[in-house]
Each structure stands twice: as C-alpha cells, then as structure tokens.
Amino acid sequence: MNNIKPLYLSVFATLVLAGCGAQKQVSETSTLAVISAPLNIKKVAPLKEIELKRWSHLDIVKDTIPGMSVDRAYAELLKNKKGVKVIVGIVDSGVDIEHEDLKSVVWTNPKEIPGNGIDDDNNGYVDDIHGWNFLGDITKENLEYERIIKNKNLADEVTYQAAKKFADKKIAEASGGKARMEGMLEMITAGDATLAKHFGKPAYSAEEVNAIVSQEPEVQKSKAAIQQMLSFGMPIAELKVAVQKELDDLNLLLKGDNLKKDYRKVLGDNPEDITDTKYGNNNVIGPDKDEALHGTHVAGIVAQSRDNSIGGDGVASNVEILTVRAVPDGDEYDKDIALGIRYAVDNGAKVINGSFGKSFSPHKQWVYDAIKYAEKKDVLIVHAAGNDAKDIDYNDNFPSDSDDKINEFADNMITIGALNFEYGDKVVADFSNIGKVNVDVFAPGVKIYATTPKDAYQYLQGTSMAAPNVAGVAALIRSYYPKLSASQVKHILMDSGVAITTDVVVGGNPKDSRSFAALSKSGKMVNAYNALLMAEKMSKK
C-alpha cells in the first residue's frame, strides 16, 4: 500500500561517516558551537498560527519548538554566502508546476525543444520539458498485494501466501473500518449542517467555530466535533471527500471489486519488463491537478519560494524541482520507481525525494539496482520511513537500502521518521515507523504547511512530509558545499542532528514509552544549523 500519503484519517479510524578520513572529520566537529536540546525545555503555550505554519524551520532553543533551525541557519550562517544551483528530483504523484509559489523553481530540460514532438536529447522521452510522467493518465491503482493475488507468477510461493494472508486480514478489518468511516461521515455532515445553520452561511472559519458561545446542546456537540476535524488542517468540504473516498475503497474491498480492474492496461507497456521504457507522457502534473496534491505538497516543503510574502517558505533556496510522476493512488510499480530514479539521476538531480512505500515488492532488485546507480552517480536519496507505527527492523518496508534489514548495500539513501511539533514525550509522531537499524533520523512531519494544487496551501502530515524537510536540508548542503559526496551528506544529516536523550511515547500508546535513541540509527532529529556547521568543517579538510 502507498502508506506514505499524508494522514487525513488515521487518527480517527483507529554512526559514523564512511571511510577512515570521514571518521576523523566527525570527531573534530566536537569543538563546534552546535545546537543541543535542553533536557527540561517544553513549550507550554499553544503554537500561534504564524509559528505553526513554519514550525519545522524554528529552533529548539530559541523557540522551544523541535524544528530544524532553518531560519537560524539562513540568518547566521548563509547570509553572505552564495551557493550553486541544485536539482531535486520529486518522485511522487505529480507536481502542480503552475503553482504561484513553485513555478519559479521548476526545472526545465535545457536539451529539449518544447512541443516539437521530437526527442531532442535522445533520452527516450519525447518533450520531457519539466520531467516525466510514468503513469500517463492513470490516477487509481491496485495495491501490490492485490496484484500478487491476481497474478501468482509475480512472486514466489512464500510471498504469495504472505500477500493472501495480508488480504484476508484487510478484508476482516474492512467491516469495522466501514462502520467507523460511516460514523465519521455522519458526524461531519451533521455537525457541519448544524454550524452552517448557526452561522447562517455554508462556510465558516476555525476561528469562528472556536468563538461559539451558544448553550444549545446540539451546537456545543457540533462545535466539539468540527473543532476536532478542523484541527488537522483540512477544510470540512475536503474532509468529507476524503472520508467518502476511504469508504468507497472499503466497499470495493468487501465486494471483491478491487481485484477486477486492470488500471495499467491503458499505458500499453509490460510492467514486468524493465527494458520496455516507451510509455507515459510529459504531463508531470497528471490528468487531474487535484490528484497531484501529495507531490505538490512535498515539492513545496523542499522549495516553495522563500521570503516572497505568499504561502510558506521552502527549506532550500537555489534549487530546481524535477518532477517524476510515478506514485498513483494505490501502490507504485517497482518498474516506474526504478526508471524514475534513473531518469532523475540522468537529468542532473543531486537529491531525490521518495515519499512512498509498500510492504510487497516483486521486482525489488530493479529498485535496488537504481539505488546503486544513483550511488555511483553521487546522488542522495531521501526516503520516508512509513506511517504504520511499526518497527521496520522487523516489518517489510520497500524500497530499502538493505535486503536483509541488517546490511546496507549502498550508502546514499537516508530513511526518515516523523516528529510532532510538541517537544517532550510526545515528540515522535504517533503514526511514524521506527527502527534502530532501518530508520536513520527523524524530522518534522506533523501539520506541515506547504503548497497544494491550484495556488492553494494546506497542512498535511506523514513521514511523507518529514522526508522532504530533510531533502531540503540536504539540498542546502549540496548547494553551499558541492564537493561533499552524497554519502558524506547522508552522515552529516545523521551525525549533526540534535539528540533527544529522554523517553518518548511510541505509536501514540501512552503505555509504550522508549528511549528516543532506540528508535533510529542516529537517535537524533535533523538540524540544518548543525549540519551546515559540520559541512563547513568537512569542506576544509
């Protein structure tokens, strides 16, 4: 399942651097004036709207918010410096490259002549001006376990039986899920109708809801319900659509209709043949701009224009966004991901963000080979850890840079868990996957404000949002210190982070409290200020 999507409904519904020389460089950073987290610091007052919109850029010491100190890095470390342009590949659902806060940072292929119907750069992709769309007009797709059940030849017997067991579990859970979604939709609809009548208008703001002082029981009940819904940053109308979609998917599952459609057929390729590359098109937004919500938000976190008085600010300046559309509403194909990574690498990306993932990967070797290809070309891949509140040292989560969950076959991929904006024992997002071996570091991933299609902006959450926060910091390092390798940047991000030395709640379960240091390889949260200090030190070696 494409379980790295922003989490609309989940709350309701249920090291050292590589090489001897690098080790020496790490030890010498101990003299730097780095940021560290005070043990007893805690934000008491609720975040103001202006703080919430950019909390991932704020500073743990100055602002008492567990952000990445991005604003402080710009103010104190980058003010009089010039960096080189860095291309960041966004392998995702598509990006609204026409967005007011993104259009100035969109990558344009300098070797291609727009609209002439000719493959000018001879790379196999005609008129790939701003990237490539490996999905064509597809938006919906099956999940990988469904594809395996439909075609037993995709996997060995052990994997097939695992997929079948997974399907049986999903069906068993679907009835309860359907009831919850129906109850949630009923609550939203009733509460919305009551408040619309109370206000005498169909649309209202969160501030207006918070200000309600009516003593009528029905209005009080509706106020509480709608406050809960609005707290996730989604307008009520959009939340209704999201819940209905979830309900529709559950009905398809219960009826068995989820196994009946071949969505891939319209592309005309053979998804089991990695050499069959003549498919897709150059429409990197996709056939429906609204379906590009996830990718547009991810791109905005990395690179929405800074200091232009509209929307939010991206982490990285001096970057260009190269779009690879390869992640549908469903599970991505291994072939699309493998070819998408190679496409981004071949067109100059130095950082690739992958906010996607799944539990089954029939052609995982294709993706492994693409990761190794990126390593050979000195490209860093930033990957979201997943939103299942699982330990991925023991549960499959693809793609990965380790086939046995112990030994890495490449050193250019970094896997990111998600943080909450509340520093303290709840600092780890309740949905975030963990893993002392297979999660490398944590970063902000709850209520992140960024671009969405049609010149809109929205709060979304997920490890999908944590990954591009890190990709943005990686792009900063690669811009100002371009001689550092992808491997060095990966370990800078891990080793320079702010360590949390206290116990934290895991999976949103108050009874499950563990040391933060045990949840990832580094035991730290990414910090842009510290990372740039370390990069400066290393660049002089």
Salt bridges, closest charged atoms under 4 A:
GLU28 OE1 - LYS541 NZ 1.87
GLU51 OE2 - LYS43 NZ 3.33
ASP59 OD1 - ARG72 NH1 3.60
ASP71 OD1 - ARG54 NH2 2.72
ASP71 OD1 - HIS57 ND1 3.73
ASP71 OD1 - ARG306 NH2 3.58
GLU76 OE2 - ARG72 NE 3.39
ASP92 OD1 - HIS294 ND1 2.53
ASP96 OD1 - LYS289 NZ 3.45
GLU98 OE1 - LYS289 NZ 2.67
GLU141 OE1 - ARG147 NH1 3.11
GLU144 OE1 - ARG147 NH2 2.89
GLU144 OE1 - LYS358 NZ 2.69
GLU157 OE1 - LYS152 NZ 3.29
ASP192 OD2 - LYS240 NZ 2.98
GLU208 OE2 - LYS201 NZ 2.71
ASP249 OD1 - LYS140 NZ 3.22
ASP249 OD2 - LYS245 NZ 3.11
ASP257 OD1 - LYS260 NZ 2.96
ASP269 OD2 - ARG264 NH2 2.98
ASP269 OD2 - LYS335 NZ 2.70
GLU272 OE1 - HIS363 NE2 2.57
ASP290 OD1 - LYS454 NZ 3.28
ASP313 OD2 - ARG54 NH1 3.25
ASP329 OD1 - LYS5 NZ 2.57
ASP329 OD2 - LYS245 NZ 2.78
ASP334 OD1 - LYS358 NZ 2.91
ASP336 OD2 - ARG264 NH1 2.70
ASP378 OD2 - LYS350 NZ 3.83
ASP378 OD2 - ARG478 NH2 2.77
ASP396 OD1 - LYS405 NZ 2.47
ASP401 OD2 - LYS490 NZ 3.84
ASP403 OD1 - LYS364 NZ 2.96
GLU408 OE1 - LYS490 NZ 3.14
GLU408 OE2 - LYS521 NZ 2.94
ASP411 OD1 - LYS490 NZ 3.26
ASP411 OD2 - HIS491 NE2 3.07
ASP455 OD1 - HIS99 ND1 4.00
ASP512 OD2 - ARG514 NH2 2.87
GLU536 OE1 - LYS81 NZ 2.93
GLU536 OE2 - LYS540 NZ 3.06
